[in-house]
Amino acid sequence: MNIIVKDAETGNRITMQVDEDNTIEEVIEEVANYWKKDAGAYVIRYGKKILQANSSIKEANLQDNDVIELIPDPEGGSCYRKIF
């Protein structure tokens, strides 16, 4: 099936072909690599919900042609530095 991943920072979109057993983490790694971003600094949002990296496409209840967003990790990720 296909899913559409939107980069929340730029508005760019990519359509990915995935299997139900692919993980959200695999999706993050692929699109981060494609857009030359640090995969560890991003999460996937579907609607108002952050999807767990270790869940599968099936477990996340994603359907063909669903749009999900790549967003900076709100809990920090590796792109954030603590400023003291």
C-alpha positions as CSV (number, residue, x, y, z in Angstrom):
1,M,0.0,0.0,0.0
2,N,1.0,3.6,-0.3
3,I,1.3,6.2,2.4
4,I,2.0,9.9,2.0
5,V,4.6,11.5,4.3
6,K,4.5,15.2,4.7
7,D,7.5,17.2,6.1
8,A,5.8,19.5,8.6
9,E,8.8,21.9,8.4
10,T,8.8,22.4,4.6
11,G,5.4,21.1,3.4
12,N,7.2,18.7,1.0
13,R,5.5,15.4,0.5
14,I,6.6,11.9,-0.6
15,T,4.6,8.9,-1.4
16,M,6.0,5.6,-0.1
17,Q,5.1,2.1,-0.8
18,V,5.0,0.1,2.4
19,D,4.0,-3.3,3.7
20,E,1.8,-3.8,6.8
21,D,4.8,-5.2,8.7
22,N,7.0,-2.2,8.1
23,T,7.6,-0.2,11.3
24,I,7.1,3.5,11.8
25,E,10.8,3.7,12.6
26,E,11.6,2.4,9.1
27,V,9.4,5.0,7.6
28,I,11.2,7.7,9.6
29,E,14.6,6.5,8.6
30,E,13.6,6.3,4.9
31,V,12.1,9.8,4.7
32,A,14.8,11.4,6.9
33,N,17.4,9.9,4.6
34,Y,15.6,11.2,1.5
35,W,15.3,14.7,2.9
36,K,18.8,14.6,4.5
37,K,17.5,14.9,8.1
38,D,18.6,13.3,11.3
39,A,16.2,10.4,11.8
40,G,16.7,10.5,15.6
41,A,15.3,14.0,15.8
42,Y,11.9,13.3,14.3
43,V,8.7,11.4,15.0
44,I,5.6,10.6,12.9
45,R,2.3,12.3,13.7
46,Y,-1.0,10.9,12.4
47,G,-3.8,13.4,13.1
48,K,-3.2,14.5,16.7
49,K,-1.4,11.2,17.7
50,I,2.3,10.6,17.8
51,L,2.9,7.0,16.4
52,Q,5.2,4.7,18.3
53,A,8.4,4.0,16.4
54,N,8.3,0.3,17.1
55,S,4.7,-0.1,15.9
56,S,4.0,-1.6,12.5
57,I,1.9,0.1,9.8
58,K,-0.9,-2.4,10.6
59,E,-0.7,-1.7,14.4
60,A,-0.8,2.1,13.7
61,N,-4.0,1.5,11.7
62,L,-2.7,3.2,8.6
63,Q,-4.7,2.8,5.4
64,D,-3.8,3.1,1.7
65,N,-3.1,6.8,0.9
66,D,-3.2,8.1,4.5
67,V,-1.2,11.2,5.1
68,I,1.2,11.2,8.0
69,E,3.6,14.0,9.1
70,L,7.3,14.0,9.9
71,I,7.7,16.4,12.8
72,P,10.6,17.4,15.1
73,D,10.5,15.2,18.2
74,P,8.6,17.3,20.8
75,E,10.5,15.5,23.6
76,G,13.9,16.6,22.3
77,G,15.4,14.1,19.9
78,S,19.0,14.6,18.9
79,C,18.5,17.9,17.1
80,Y,17.8,19.8,20.3
81,R,20.4,21.0,22.7
82,K,19.9,22.0,26.3
83,I,20.8,25.6,26.9
84,F,21.8,26.4,30.4
